[in-house]
């Protein structure tokens, strides 16, 4: 079912349907500040598995996790590095993904994480409303592997079809540039992927950050 969240009444119905779907272990497509993502409850193993199957993705490669508030990050890690806190405070919500060591006590199965998870708080009101209702979600690009990244929910539906319960349409993605990825699991933060947040801005916050290795 596709809901047009540009209309107030349909937005409310769509968000309610998406929340119900996620809590029931089903998949939803939602807008983010980059491209559209397909997501599932991060703590429901069969839902995460369905997410990877829908995309034709390698089950061993863990999906990123989206959160609805900065404080949720504290609950996912055993100890949050200072650099992670400073970067999140500066750029969340926004197009910055932070690689952190997740708490070993978390009851989730995202794949072969190696104890590390990619976390982001997206700058999109629809996504944030869903995330604040359901908690952390495993979310990745709403496309089949090898196909274009969708910039509308309708494009995502053309690829994923009936594998997804709810599609939330919010118009064309404002900035399809990928998020910047920063790894804070080592002694010195380092950029793993250049993206929407430029390196110079990251360095203003964390002066010792390392650029992508060429």
TORPA-4810 file (N, C-alpha, C, O; in nm, 3 decimals):
<nodes>
NODE_1_0.085_-0.119_0.000_0.000_0.000_0.000_0.089_0.125_0.000_0.181_0.135_0.081_X
NODE_2_0.061_0.219_-0.090_0.138_0.343_-0.098_0.054_0.458_-0.044_-0.060_0.477_-0.085_X
NODE_3_0.113_0.534_0.047_0.047_0.651_0.106_0.123_0.776_0.064_0.246_0.781_0.071_X
NODE_4_0.049_0.878_0.021_0.110_1.005_-0.019_0.117_1.096_0.104_0.017_1.156_0.143_X
NODE_5_0.235_1.106_0.162_0.251_1.182_0.286_0.254_1.333_0.263_0.271_1.409_0.358_X
NODE_6_0.238_1.376_0.138_0.229_1.519_0.111_0.090_1.573_0.144_0.071_1.694_0.154_X
NODE_7_-0.007_1.483_0.160_-0.142_1.520_0.204_-0.153_1.485_0.352_-0.124_1.373_0.392_X
NODE_8_-0.196_1.582_0.434_-0.192_1.567_0.580_-0.266_1.443_0.629_-0.212_1.366_0.708_X
NODE_9_-0.390_1.424_0.582_-0.470_1.311_0.630_-0.406_1.178_0.590_-0.402_1.084_0.669_X
NODE_10_-0.358_1.171_0.467_-0.298_1.046_0.421_-0.163_1.022_0.488_-0.124_0.908_0.511_X
NODE_11_-0.093_1.131_0.521_0.033_1.118_0.594_0.009_1.052_0.729_0.082_0.960_0.767_X
NODE_12_-0.093_1.097_0.800_-0.122_1.039_0.932_-0.157_0.891_0.919_-0.112_0.809_0.999_X
NODE_13_-0.238_0.857_0.818_-0.274_0.717_0.798_-0.152_0.634_0.758_-0.134_0.521_0.804_X
NODE_14_-0.069_0.692_0.673_0.049_0.621_0.626_0.147_0.593_0.739_0.199_0.482_0.750_X
NODE_15_0.172_0.693_0.822_0.265_0.673_0.933_0.211_0.570_1.031_0.286_0.485_1.080_X
NODE_16_0.081_0.575_1.059_0.021_0.475_1.147_0.033_0.335_1.088_0.061_0.239_1.160_X
NODE_17_0.011_0.323_0.958_0.023_0.193_0.891_0.167_0.144_0.893_0.192_0.025_0.912_X
NODE_18_0.262_0.235_0.874_0.404_0.198_0.875_0.446_0.151_1.013_0.518_0.051_1.026_X
NODE_19_0.402_0.221_1.117_0.436_0.183_1.253_0.380_0.044_1.284_0.450_-0.040_1.342_X
NODE_20_0.257_0.020_1.246_0.195_-0.111_1.268_0.271_-0.221_1.193_0.294_-0.329_1.246_X
NODE_21_0.311_-0.191_1.069_0.382_-0.290_0.988_0.516_-0.325_1.051_0.551_-0.443_1.062_X
NODE_22_0.592_-0.224_1.093_0.723_-0.249_1.153_0.709_-0.330_1.281_0.785_-0.424_1.304_X
NODE_23_0.612_-0.294_1.364_0.591_-0.367_1.490_0.544_-0.510_1.466_0.558_-0.596_1.553_X
NODE_24_0.489_-0.535_1.346_0.444_-0.670_1.310_0.553_-0.749_1.238_0.530_-0.862_1.196_X
NODE_25_0.671_-0.690_1.225_0.781_-0.760_1.162_0.780_-0.754_1.010_0.841_-0.839_0.944_X
NODE_26_0.710_-0.654_0.954_0.704_-0.640_0.809_0.789_-0.522_0.763_0.840_-0.445_0.844_X
NODE_27_0.804_-0.509_0.630_0.891_-0.408_0.573_0.814_-0.283_0.533_0.698_-0.289_0.495_X
NODE_28_0.882_-0.170_0.543_0.825_-0.043_0.497_0.931_0.032_0.417_1.051_0.019_0.442_X
NODE_29_0.885_0.112_0.321_0.973_0.204_0.249_0.940_0.345_0.297_0.824_0.384_0.302_X
NODE_30_1.045_0.420_0.333_1.024_0.554_0.387_1.126_0.651_0.329_1.236_0.610_0.289_X
NODE_31_1.090_0.779_0.325_1.184_0.879_0.273_1.291_0.910_0.376_1.267_0.904_0.497_X
NODE_32_1.410_0.942_0.328_1.514_0.996_0.416_1.565_1.124_0.351_1.511_1.167_0.249_X
NODE_33_1.667_1.184_0.409_1.723_1.305_0.351_1.818_1.275_0.236_1.867_1.366_0.170_X
NODE_34_1.843_1.145_0.211_1.920_1.108_0.092_1.823_1.041_-0.006_1.739_1.110_-0.063_X
NODE_35_1.832_0.911_-0.026_1.736_0.842_-0.111_1.635_0.769_-0.023_1.643_0.774_0.100_X
NODE_36_1.539_0.701_-0.086_1.440_0.626_-0.009_1.502_0.497_0.044_1.585_0.434_-0.021_X
NODE_37_1.459_0.461_0.166_1.512_0.342_0.230_1.403_0.240_0.254_1.286_0.275_0.267_X
NODE_38_1.442_0.114_0.261_1.350_0.007_0.302_1.397_-0.039_0.438_1.515_-0.064_0.460_X
NODE_39_1.301_-0.051_0.532_1.340_-0.076_0.669_1.256_-0.181_0.739_1.147_-0.216_0.697_X
NODE_40_1.313_-0.229_0.850_1.249_-0.329_0.935_1.293_-0.305_1.078_1.392_-0.236_1.102_X
NODE_41_1.219_-0.360_1.172_1.258_-0.354_1.313_1.395_-0.418_1.330_1.415_-0.535_1.296_X
NODE_42_1.490_-0.343_1.384_1.627_-0.393_1.397_1.638_-0.511_1.492_1.737_-0.584_1.488_X
NODE_43_1.538_-0.531_1.578_1.544_-0.637_1.678_1.458_-0.758_1.643_1.439_-0.846_1.726_X
NODE_44_1.405_-0.762_1.520_1.326_-0.875_1.474_1.402_-0.946_1.363_1.406_-0.900_1.249_X
NODE_45_1.463_-1.059_1.398_1.557_-1.125_1.307_1.494_-1.161_1.173_1.555_-1.141_1.069_X
NODE_46_1.371_-1.216_1.176_1.310_-1.257_1.049_1.278_-1.137_0.961_1.275_-1.148_0.838_X
NODE_47_1.253_-1.021_1.023_1.225_-0.901_0.946_1.352_-0.850_0.877_1.350_-0.809_0.762_X
NODE_48_1.464_-0.854_0.951_1.592_-0.813_0.892_1.629_-0.908_0.779_1.682_-0.865_0.676_X
NODE_49_1.602_-1.036_0.798_1.629_-1.135_0.693_1.543_-1.108_0.570_1.591_-1.117_0.457_X
NODE_50_1.416_-1.075_0.593_1.326_-1.042_0.481_1.373_-0.917_0.407_1.359_-0.907_0.285_X
NODE_51_1.428_-0.824_0.482_1.482_-0.701_0.422_1.594_-0.735_0.324_1.596_-0.685_0.211_X
NODE_52_1.686_-0.818_0.367_1.798_-0.856_0.280_1.750_-0.938_0.161_1.799_-0.921_0.049_X
NODE_53_1.655_-1.027_0.184_1.602_-1.109_0.076_1.530_-1.024_-0.029_1.542_-1.050_-0.149_X
NODE_54_1.456_-0.924_0.016_1.381_-0.838_-0.076_1.474_-0.765_-0.173_1.439_-0.741_-0.288_X
NODE_55_1.592_-0.731_-0.123_1.689_-0.658_-0.206_1.781_-0.752_-0.283_1.852_-0.708_-0.374_X
NODE_56_1.781_-0.881_-0.248_1.877_-0.972_-0.309_2.016_-0.948_-0.256_2.115_-0.970_-0.326_X
NODE_57_2.024_-0.903_-0.129_2.152_-0.865_-0.069_2.215_-0.984_0.002_2.147_-1.081_0.037_X
NODE_58_2.345_-0.975_0.024_2.420_-1.076_0.099_2.377_-1.068_0.245_2.395_-0.965_0.311_X
NODE_59_2.322_-1.177_0.296_2.273_-1.181_0.434_2.383_-1.150_0.535_2.356_-1.103_0.645_X
NODE_60_2.509_-1.177_0.496_2.618_-1.157_0.591_2.655_-1.010_0.608_2.720_-0.973_0.706_X
NODE_61_2.615_-0.926_0.512_2.650_-0.783_0.518_2.543_-0.710_0.598_2.430_-0.699_0.551_X
NODE_62_2.575_-0.660_0.718_2.471_-0.599_0.802_2.422_-0.467_0.747_2.502_-0.388_0.697_X
NODE_63_2.291_-0.440_0.755_2.238_-0.312_0.711_2.266_-0.204_0.815_2.287_-0.235_0.932_X
NODE_64_2.266_-0.078_0.774_2.277_0.032_0.870_2.153_0.038_0.959_2.049_-0.021_0.928_X
NODE_65_2.165_0.110_1.069_2.053_0.129_1.162_2.020_0.278_1.169_2.108_0.361_1.190_X
NODE_66_1.892_0.310_1.151_1.847_0.448_1.166_1.780_0.465_1.301_1.710_0.375_1.349_X
NODE_67_1.802_0.580_1.363_1.743_0.610_1.494_1.667_0.742_1.488_1.693_0.827_1.402_X
NODE_68_1.573_0.758_1.580_1.488_0.875_1.578_1.532_0.987_1.670_1.473_1.094_1.669_X
NODE_69_1.638_0.962_1.750_1.689_1.068_1.836_1.836_1.043_1.863_1.885_0.930_1.856_X
NODE_70_1.906_1.149_1.894_2.048_1.140_1.925_2.071_1.050_2.047_2.170_0.978_2.053_X
NODE_71_1.980_1.055_2.143_1.999_0.981_2.268_1.986_0.830_2.249_2.037_0.753_2.330_X
NODE_72_1.918_0.788_2.142_1.906_0.645_2.115_2.043_0.583_2.093_2.064_0.466_2.126_X
NODE_73_2.136_0.661_2.038_2.271_0.611_2.014_2.336_0.563_2.143_2.408_0.463_2.144_X
NODE_74_2.312_0.634_2.251_2.372_0.596_2.380_2.329_0.457_2.423_2.405_0.384_2.487_X
NODE_75_2.205_0.420_2.389_2.154_0.290_2.429_2.204_0.174_2.343_2.183_0.058_2.379_X
NODE_76_2.269_0.204_2.231_2.314_0.100_2.140_2.461_0.062_2.162_2.509_-0.038_2.110_X
NODE_77_2.531_0.144_2.239_2.675_0.122_2.256_2.707_0.099_2.404_2.634_0.142_2.493_X
NODE_78_2.818_0.029_2.427_2.864_0.009_2.565_2.926_0.138_2.616_2.902_0.179_2.730_X
NODE_79_3.006_0.201_2.532_3.068_0.328_2.567_3.081_0.412_2.440_3.144_0.369_2.344_X
NODE_80_3.022_0.530_2.441_3.022_0.614_2.321_3.148_0.699_2.317_3.170_0.779_2.407_X
NODE_81_3.232_0.683_2.214_3.353_0.766_2.203_3.319_0.915_2.195_3.214_0.953_2.143_X
NODE_82_3.407_0.995_2.246_3.385_1.140_2.244_3.365_1.192_2.102_3.279_1.277_2.079_X
NODE_83_3.443_1.142_2.008_3.431_1.187_1.869_3.293_1.157_1.814_3.236_1.239_1.742_X
NODE_84_3.237_1.041_1.847_3.103_1.005_1.799_2.999_1.102_1.855_2.909_1.146_1.783_X
NODE_85_3.013_1.134_1.982_2.918_1.227_2.045_2.926_1.365_1.981_2.824_1.428_1.954_X
NODE_86_3.048_1.412_1.957_3.066_1.545_1.898_3.014_1.549_1.755_2.952_1.648_1.714_X
NODE_87_3.038_1.444_1.678_2.990_1.440_1.540_2.837_1.432_1.535_2.774_1.499_1.453_X
NODE_88_2.779_1.349_1.622_2.633_1.338_1.625_2.569_1.470_1.667_2.468_1.512_1.609_X
NODE_89_2.626_1.535_1.767_2.572_1.664_1.812_2.580_1.769_1.701_2.493_1.855_1.691_X
NODE_90_2.684_1.761_1.619_2.704_1.861_1.514_2.622_1.834_1.389_2.575_1.929_1.325_X
NODE_91_2.603_1.709_1.352_2.549_1.679_1.220_2.420_1.597_1.220_2.365_1.570_1.113_X
NODE_92_2.371_1.558_1.335_2.243_1.486_1.340_2.132_1.579_1.383_2.153_1.666_1.467_X
NODE_93_2.013_1.562_1.328_1.984_1.473_1.215_2.048_1.523_1.087_2.057_1.644_1.063_X
NODE_94_2.093_1.430_1.004_2.159_1.467_0.881_2.227_1.350_0.815_2.216_1.236_0.860_X
NODE_95_2.299_1.380_0.707_2.355_1.275_0.621_2.494_1.232_0.666_2.589_1.232_0.588_X
NODE_96_2.505_1.196_0.793_2.630_1.143_0.848_2.603_1.009_0.916_2.523_1.000_1.009_X
NODE_97_2.669_0.905_0.867_2.661_0.772_0.926_2.785_0.749_1.012_2.897_0.772_0.968_X
NODE_98_2.764_0.702_1.135_2.874_0.682_1.228_2.887_0.533_1.259_2.791_0.469_1.301_X
NODE_99_3.007_0.479_1.237_3.035_0.339_1.269_3.082_0.330_1.414_3.184_0.388_1.451_X
NODE_100_3.006_0.257_1.496_3.039_0.244_1.637_3.039_0.097_1.678_2.980_0.013_1.609_X
NODE_101_3.105_0.067_1.789_3.097_-0.067_1.846_2.966_-0.078_1.925_2.945_-0.006_2.022_X
NODE_102_2.880_-0.170_1.883_2.751_-0.181_1.952_2.765_-0.267_2.078_2.856_-0.349_2.089_X
NODE_103_2.674_-0.246_2.170_2.676_-0.321_2.295_2.655_-0.469_2.268_2.563_-0.505_2.194_X
NODE_104_2.738_-0.557_2.325_2.723_-0.700_2.300_2.595_-0.759_2.357_2.557_-0.871_2.323_X
NODE_105_2.528_-0.684_2.444_2.406_-0.735_2.507_2.281_-0.712_2.422_2.174_-0.759_2.458_X
NODE_106_2.293_-0.642_2.310_2.176_-0.612_2.228_2.119_-0.741_2.167_2.192_-0.824_2.114_X
NODE_107_1.987_-0.753_2.176_1.920_-0.872_2.122_1.880_-0.847_1.977_1.761_-0.834_1.946_X
NODE_108_1.979_-0.842_1.889_1.948_-0.827_1.746_2.040_-0.918_1.666_2.141_-0.967_1.716_X
NODE_109_2.001_-0.941_1.540_2.080_-1.023_1.450_2.081_-0.953_1.314_1.997_-0.979_1.228_X
NODE_110_2.178_-0.866_1.298_2.186_-0.787_1.175_2.275_-0.853_1.069_2.284_-0.803_0.957_X
NODE_111_2.339_-0.964_1.105_2.435_-1.026_1.015_2.572_-1.029_1.082_2.582_-1.023_1.205_X
NODE_112_2.676_-1.039_1.002_2.812_-1.047_1.056_2.863_-0.906_1.087_2.938_-0.848_1.008_X
NODE_113_2.824_-0.853_1.201_2.860_-0.715_1.235_3.003_-0.702_1.283_3.063_-0.595_1.272_X
NODE_114_3.059_-0.811_1.337_3.190_-0.800_1.397_3.190_-0.705_1.516_3.294_-0.651_1.554_X
NODE_115_3.071_-0.685_1.574_3.059_-0.596_1.688_3.046_-0.449_1.652_3.043_-0.363_1.739_X
NODE_116_3.037_-0.420_1.521_3.031_-0.280_1.474_2.903_-0.258_1.395_2.861_-0.343_1.317_X
NODE_117_2.841_-0.142_1.415_2.718_-0.110_1.344_2.724_0.034_1.292_2.783_0.122_1.355_X
NODE_118_2.662_0.056_1.177_2.653_0.190_1.117_2.522_0.253_1.161_2.415_0.196_1.137_X
NODE_119_2.528_0.370_1.224_2.408_0.434_1.280_2.393_0.575_1.223_2.491_0.648_1.206_X
NODE_120_2.267_0.612_1.195_2.240_0.745_1.142_2.104_0.794_1.190_2.012_0.714_1.210_X
NODE_121_2.091_0.923_1.208_1.962_0.988_1.237_1.929_1.075_1.117_1.992_1.179_1.097_X
NODE_122_1.830_1.035_1.035_1.801_1.107_0.911_1.727_1.238_0.934_1.650_1.251_1.029_X
NODE_123_1.752_1.334_0.847_1.684_1.463_0.855_1.562_1.462_0.763_1.561_1.524_0.657_X
NODE_124_1.459_1.390_0.807_1.332_1.389_0.734_1.220_1.368_0.834_1.223_1.272_0.910_X
NODE_125_1.120_1.456_0.835_1.016_1.448_0.937_0.936_1.319_0.935_0.897_1.269_1.041_X
NODE_126_0.910_1.264_0.817_0.833_1.140_0.809_0.913_1.024_0.869_0.861_0.947_0.949_X
NODE_127_1.039_1.014_0.829_1.124_0.907_0.884_1.137_0.920_1.035_1.127_0.820_1.107_X
NODE_128_1.159_1.041_1.082_1.177_1.061_1.227_1.051_1.026_1.304_1.059_0.971_1.414_X
NODE_129_0.936_1.056_1.248_0.811_1.025_1.318_0.793_0.874_1.333_0.752_0.825_1.438_X
NODE_130_0.825_0.801_1.227_0.816_0.654_1.234_0.919_0.600_1.333_0.886_0.517_1.417_X
NODE_131_1.042_0.646_1.323_1.150_0.596_1.410_1.124_0.623_1.557_1.157_0.541_1.642_X
NODE_132_1.065_0.736_1.588_1.037_0.769_1.728_0.927_0.681_1.785_0.917_0.665_1.907_X
NODE_133_0.845_0.625_1.697_0.738_0.535_1.743_0.787_0.392_1.758_0.745_0.321_1.850_X
NODE_134_0.877_0.348_1.670_0.912_0.206_1.666_1.052_0.177_1.720_1.084_0.061_1.747_X
NODE_135_1.136_0.278_1.736_1.272_0.254_1.782_1.366_0.227_1.665_1.328_0.247_1.549_X
NODE_136_1.487_0.182_1.694_1.587_0.162_1.588_1.539_0.067_1.479_1.479_-0.037_1.506_X
NODE_137_1.566_0.106_1.355_1.529_0.024_1.240_1.651_-0.007_1.155_1.738_0.078_1.135_X
NODE_138_1.657_-0.130_1.106_1.755_-0.165_1.003_1.702_-0.108_0.872_1.594_-0.146_0.827_X
NODE_139_1.776_-0.017_0.812_1.729_0.051_0.691_1.842_0.059_0.590_1.954_0.098_0.623_X
NODE_140_1.811_0.021_0.468_1.909_0.033_0.361_1.839_0.082_0.236_1.716_0.092_0.234_X
NODE_141_1.914_0.113_0.133_1.856_0.171_0.012_1.746_0.081_-0.044_1.764_-0.040_-0.054_X
NODE_142_1.633_0.142_-0.082_1.515_0.066_-0.123_1.521_0.024_-0.269_1.435_0.059_-0.349_X
NODE_143_1.626_-0.050_-0.302_1.640_-0.096_-0.440_1.687_-0.241_-0.441_1.740_-0.291_-0.342_X
NODE_144_1.666_-0.308_-0.553_1.727_-0.437_-0.574_1.876_-0.415_-0.599_1.916_-0.316_-0.660_X
NODE_145_1.958_-0.507_-0.553_2.101_-0.496_-0.576_2.129_-0.486_-0.726_2.081_-0.567_-0.805_X
NODE_146_2.207_-0.384_-0.763_2.239_-0.364_-0.904_2.146_-0.270_-0.977_2.172_-0.233_-1.091_X
NODE_147_2.035_-0.232_-0.911_1.939_-0.140_-0.971_1.960_0.002_-0.916_2.026_0.018_-0.813_X
NODE_148_1.905_0.106_-0.983_1.924_0.244_-0.936_1.862_0.268_-0.799_1.760_0.208_-0.764_X
NODE_149_1.925_0.355_-0.722_1.868_0.394_-0.593_1.744_0.479_-0.617_1.750_0.574_-0.694_X
NODE_150_1.631_0.447_-0.553_1.507_0.519_-0.580_1.502_0.656_-0.512_1.544_0.671_-0.397_X
NODE_151_1.451_0.755_-0.586_1.435_0.889_-0.528_1.288_0.919_-0.499_1.256_1.029_-0.454_X
NODE_152_1.199_0.822_-0.524_1.059_0.831_-0.483_1.016_0.694_-0.432_1.080_0.592_-0.462_X
NODE_153_0.908_0.692_-0.355_0.855_0.564_-0.306_0.801_0.482_-0.422_0.806_0.359_-0.420_X
NODE_154_0.748_0.550_-0.523_0.693_0.479_-0.638_0.804_0.403_-0.713_0.783_0.291_-0.759_X
NODE_155_0.921_0.467_-0.726_1.034_0.398_-0.788_1.074_0.276_-0.706_1.109_0.171_-0.761_X
NODE_156_1.070_0.289_-0.574_1.102_0.176_-0.488_1.001_0.063_-0.506_1.037_-0.054_-0.510_X
NODE_157_0.874_0.099_-0.518_0.769_-0.002_-0.535_0.786_-0.078_-0.666_0.758_-0.198_-0.672_X
NODE_158_0.832_-0.009_-0.771_0.856_-0.075_-0.899_0.959_-0.187_-0.886_0.955_-0.285_-0.960_X
NODE_159_1.052_-0.172_-0.790_1.157_-0.272_-0.772_1.121_-0.378_-0.668_1.143_-0.497_-0.690_X
NODE_160_1.067_-0.334_-0.556_1.046_-0.426_-0.442_0.906_-0.487_-0.437_0.886_-0.591_-0.375_X
NODE_161_0.812_-0.423_-0.501_0.676_-0.474_-0.518_0.614_-0.522_-0.386_0.609_-0.448_-0.288_X
NODE_162_0.568_-0.649_-0.384_0.488_-0.698_-0.271_0.573_-0.744_-0.153_0.519_-0.790_-0.052_X
NODE_163_0.705_-0.732_-0.164_0.789_-0.768_-0.049_0.774_-0.667_0.063_0.808_-0.695_0.178_X
NODE_164_0.721_-0.548_0.031_0.706_-0.439_0.128_0.559_-0.416_0.157_0.476_-0.412_0.066_X
NODE_165_0.527_-0.401_0.284_0.386_-0.383_0.326_0.339_-0.239_0.301_0.229_-0.219_0.249_X
NODE_166_0.420_-0.140_0.339_0.379_0.001_0.333_0.486_0.084_0.263_0.605_0.073_0.294_X
NODE_167_0.442_0.168_0.169_0.530_0.265_0.103_0.484_0.405_0.141_0.367_0.439_0.124_X
NODE_168_0.577_0.486_0.192_0.546_0.624_0.229_0.608_0.718_0.126_0.730_0.731_0.118_X
NODE_169_0.523_0.781_0.047_0.569_0.872_-0.058_0.573_1.015_-0.003_0.477_1.063_0.056_X
NODE_170_0.687_1.082_-0.024_0.699_1.222_0.019_0.759_1.309_-0.091_0.814_1.416_-0.063_X
NODE_171_0.749_1.263_-0.215_0.804_1.339_-0.326_0.949_1.301_-0.353_1.005_1.213_-0.288_X
NODE_172_1.007_1.368_-0.451_1.143_1.337_-0.493_1.242_1.372_-0.382_1.234_1.479_-0.322_X
NODE_173_1.335_1.281_-0.355_1.437_1.304_-0.253_1.511_1.434_-0.281_1.554_1.459_-0.393_X
NODE_174_1.526_1.515_-0.176_1.585_1.648_-0.193_1.731_1.642_-0.232_1.778_1.722_-0.313_X
NODE_175_1.804_1.549_-0.174_1.948_1.539_-0.200_1.988_1.392_-0.206_2.012_1.331_-0.102_X
NODE_176_1.995_1.335_-0.327_2.025_1.192_-0.338_2.171_1.155_-0.312_2.209_1.039_-0.327_X
NODE_177_2.254_1.254_-0.274_2.393_1.222_-0.241_2.396_1.129_-0.120_2.318_1.147_-0.027_X
NODE_178_2.484_1.029_-0.121_2.490_0.935_-0.007_2.542_1.004_0.118_2.605_1.109_0.112_X
NODE_179_2.514_0.942_0.232_2.566_0.996_0.357_2.717_0.975_0.364_2.771_0.882_0.305_X
NODE_180_2.783_1.063_0.435_2.924_1.046_0.467_2.934_0.942_0.579_2.855_0.944_0.673_X
NODE_181_3.031_0.851_0.569_3.049_0.748_0.671_3.180_0.772_0.745_3.286_0.784_0.684_X
NODE_182_3.170_0.778_0.879_3.288_0.797_0.964_3.299_0.681_1.062_3.201_0.645_1.129_X
NODE_183_3.417_0.622_1.071_3.443_0.512_1.162_3.511_0.568_1.288_3.618_0.628_1.281_X
NODE_184_3.447_0.548_1.404_3.504_0.597_1.530_3.545_0.481_1.620_3.563_0.500_1.741_X
NODE_185_3.560_0.362_1.562_3.592_0.245_1.645_3.741_0.233_1.675_3.779_0.155_1.762_X
NODE_186_3.825_0.307_1.604_3.969_0.301_1.629_4.017_0.415_1.715_3.937_0.489_1.772_X
NODE_187_4.147_0.428_1.726_4.205_0.534_1.809_4.181_0.672_1.749_4.167_0.771_1.821_X
NODE_188_4.176_0.678_1.615_4.155_0.806_1.545_4.036_0.791_1.450_4.032_0.696_1.372_X
NODE_189_3.938_0.883_1.454_3.825_0.875_1.362_3.873_0.885_1.217_3.966_0.960_1.186_X
NODE_190_3.808_0.809_1.129_3.847_0.817_0.988_3.725_0.807_0.898_3.628_0.738_0.930_X
NODE_191_3.731_0.877_0.787_3.622_0.875_0.691_3.634_0.751_0.604_3.739_0.725_0.546_X
NODE_192_3.525_0.674_0.597_3.524_0.554_0.512_3.464_0.584_0.376_3.500_0.522_0.276_X
NODE_193_3.370_0.681_0.371_3.307_0.717_0.244_3.277_0.866_0.243_3.214_0.918_0.335_X
NODE_194_3.322_0.934_0.139_3.285_1.074_0.121_3.138_1.081_0.079_3.089_0.996_0.006_X
NODE_195_3.070_1.184_0.127_2.929_1.197_0.094_2.881_1.339_0.116_2.954_1.435_0.091_X
NODE_196_2.757_1.351_0.163_2.690_1.481_0.170_2.755_1.577_0.270_2.750_1.698_0.250_X
NODE_197_2.816_1.525_0.375_2.885_1.612_0.471_3.033_1.618_0.432_3.102_1.517_0.439_X
NODE_198_3.082_1.734_0.390_3.220_1.743_0.341_3.324_1.724_0.451_3.298_1.751_0.569_X
NODE_199_3.441_1.678_0.411_3.549_1.648_0.504_3.588_1.771_0.587_3.618_1.760_0.706_X
NODE_200_3.587_1.888_0.524_3.629_2.010_0.594_3.539_2.038_0.714_3.587_2.082_0.819_X
NODE_201_3.410_2.013_0.699_3.318_2.036_0.811_3.340_1.934_0.922_3.329_1.968_1.040_X
NODE_202_3.370_1.812_0.884_3.400_1.710_0.985_3.524_1.749_1.064_3.529_1.733_1.186_X
NODE_203_3.624_1.799_0.994_3.750_1.835_1.059_3.734_1.954_1.152_3.808_1.968_1.250_X
NODE_204_3.637_2.041_1.123_3.609_2.152_1.214_3.564_2.102_1.351_3.590_2.165_1.453_X
NODE_205_3.496_1.987_1.352_3.443_1.930_1.476_3.543_1.835_1.541_3.563_1.837_1.662_X
NODE_206_3.606_1.751_1.458_3.704_1.654_1.507_3.834_1.677_1.429_3.854_1.617_1.323_X
NODE_207_3.922_1.762_1.481_4.042_1.805_1.405_4.135_1.692_1.362_4.204_1.705_1.261_X
NODE_208_4.139_1.581_1.437_4.235_1.476_1.404_4.177_1.370_1.311_4.242_1.268_1.289_X
NODE_209_4.057_1.391_1.255_3.995_1.294_1.168_4.078_1.271_1.044_4.140_1.363_0.991_X
NODE_210_4.079_1.145_0.998_4.156_1.108_0.879_4.064_1.100_0.758_3.950_1.056_0.769_X
NODE_211_4.115_1.144_0.642_4.038_1.140_0.518_4.033_0.998_0.463_4.106_0.910_0.509_X
NODE_212_3.947_0.977_0.363_3.939_0.847_0.296_4.075_0.810_0.240_4.143_0.892_0.177_X
NODE_213_4.114_0.685_0.262_4.242_0.639_0.207_4.229_0.622_0.057_4.136_0.558_0.008_X
NODE_214_4.325_0.679_-0.016_4.320_0.670_-0.163_4.382_0.541_-0.212_4.387_0.516_-0.332_X
</nodes>
